Amino acid sequence: MSSLGELRTLAQGRGRGRTAKPKITGRENLTGYLFLSPWIVGMLVFTIGPMLASLYLSFTKYKLLKPPEWIGAKNYADMLHDPVLAHSLKVTFTYVFVGVPLQLAVALGLALLLDRGLRGMTFYRSVFYLPSLLGGSVAIAILWRQVFGKNGIVNGALSLVGIHDAPGWIGHPDYALGTLIALHVWTFGSPLIIFLAGLRQIPEMYYEAAEMDGAGKGRRFVSITVPLLTPIIFFNLVLQIIFAFQSFTQAYIVSGGTGGPSDSTMFYTLYLYRKAFVDLQMGYASAMAWLLLLIIGAFTGLMFWLSKFWVFYDD
Amino acid sequence: MTATTLSRPPATSPTSDERIRRARRRRVVTTTLKHAGLIALALLMIYPLVWLVVSSFKPNEDIFRDLSIFTTNLTTANYPHAWNAQQYPFSHYLMNSLIISGAAIVGNLVSCSLAAYAFARLRFRGRNLMFAAMLMSIMLPFHVVLVPQFLIFKELGWLNTFLPLIVPKFLATDAFFVFLMVQFIRALPKEIFEAARIDGAGHPRMYARITLPLMVPALATSAIFTFIWTWSDFFGPLIYLRKPSVFTAAIALKGFLDSQESSNYGAMFAMSIVSLIPLFVIFMVGQRYLVKGFATTGIK
């Protein structure tokens, strides 16, 4: 079961701990906490503590040299009137809501094509997966600059088919974001593998039974494959959206750290990084981080709510 | 209708033979088309990588003049040139990356397996709540803790050391792996633990002598993913490592990009390749673990 599935179970109070509840001895308590002590310390020092501190800092003006100065909700108010921030949100939303569905559609389509009895499956899986594995690295971002550059492979291929005046995609404000979306779609191998694993878990006997009842290929796909795959689609969708909101390296490298040309690749996280570590506006950056958390939380919540209408759980 | 069919049973069998043959032929055609499409897509996807490799062996003036991957004019000169183009030889940055990745692996394996054992095998007060917190921390955007974490490490005087990138790993902050290991331990047969308990083994012994040896596949998956993530990590080193002596390969590569802009592509590609080789090797060696790791947690 996926981490999302676990959370759902816990939220519905059907966790393993609830079903059987024998008396917990003091000794077992202590052993549990001892085993967990690294995690507990990590959680307090690197997650919960910093979250509280970041919430506090988001209401301050803090430029590192002087102690933080309480300014109330000013950072949040300023964010409302920050054109770069508004633009960075637009860029990020475009990236997430175009890139993720495209990537998942390719992954799902190929998973269905690769499933069951196609020879050379391991080979294809490896080849399609390799870009996902390398995709987050600086080297690939550098490669991408050249692939979509004025004299890059893409324009080389276009000139083969007679298009000679193609722009330098990376350097053009209208297309730069598109190249990053292309890079995202290129890494469809990771959701592909999750889809393949999900397909393999559908019991063969469902198909056999349906076939005996006279269900054709199309019917079996619509009535068995799709519904039983919806939890996996949901899982991929939620995780990929959460991760895509946080993309950074590619935009940083492709734009040379500026978010250019004309802020067209100014991802929200890139702007946040610049506010914190270039402009040293730690308070403002903290407020931005909380807005990001709220946005991701809202979308995750919305997706969980919507999942009631289309995700089918076989339990 | 029924009568005619019944009256000529021998006539139907050659036609049905014919039908089977036709269906088989159709299946061969569709499979061939499928493979052709898949291979074309695979080539398209791999082409940029192959181009990168070939270009790293091309003289600079050829790289953009001739975009094809078929060329005879190859040279290895980019490699030694790039190796020594920065303040330290590239091996220095590779070594930094290796030290950080190695320590991160040890940290993750030890701390995450301890936490996972507790969540999977022990009952204690607040377990469900902590487990939920652990699951949610997987999804928490790290930007929310970014600034305070930076301040903590700055106060500790750990900037420009590897500690900010290593110490959190020893405190099970990569919750993905805790979850992956929990799943694995839960799937182990309960009888083994019951037998050990009857033999008088306590939890520390059951963790070290039974669980750890049995969970080697889960540990391997976690180690491989930790390596890949840490090796490619850009953000952490970017904010914590500002001195060339502590740069990782990823940051050195970015330095290359800043300094050599538009002049020395061959060298930059050569070092890109060098920085990708460890990932590629791990990919070849650890494929089946990678696939398994994905299936359970959806980690990248």
Interface residues (C-beta under 8 A of the other chain):
Chain A: M1 S2 S3 E6 L7 L10 A11 G15 G17 R18 P22 I24 E28 N29 T31 G32 Y33 F35 L36 P38 W39 I40 V41 G42 M43 V45 F46 T47 G49 P50 M51 A53 S54 L57 L110 L113 L114 L118 R119 G120 Y124 R125 S126 V127 F128 Y129 L130 P131 S132 L133 L134 G136 S137 V138 A139 I140 I142 L143 W144 Q146 V147 N151 G152 I153 G156 W186 S190 I193 I194 A197 F235 N236 L239 I242 F243 F245 Q246 F248 T249 Y252 I253 G256 T269 L272 Y273 A276 F277 M282 A285 S286 M288 A289 W290 L292 L293 I296 T300
Chain B: T31 K34 H35 G37 L38 L41 A42 M45 I46 Y47 P48 L49 W51 L52 S55 F64 L67 V110 S111 L114 A115 Y117 A118 F119 L122 R123 F124 R125 R127 N128 M130 F131 A132 A133 M134 L135 M136 S137 I138 M139 L140 P141 F142 H143 V144 V145 L146 V147 P148 Q149 F150 L151 I152 P168 F170 L171 A172 T173 F176 V178 F179 Q183 G202 H203 Y207 I228 W229 W231 S232 F234 F235 L238 I239 A250 I251 L253 K254 L257 D258 Y265 M268 F269 M271 S272 I273 S275 L276 L279 F280 F283 Q287 L290 V291 F294 A295 T296 T297 G298 K300
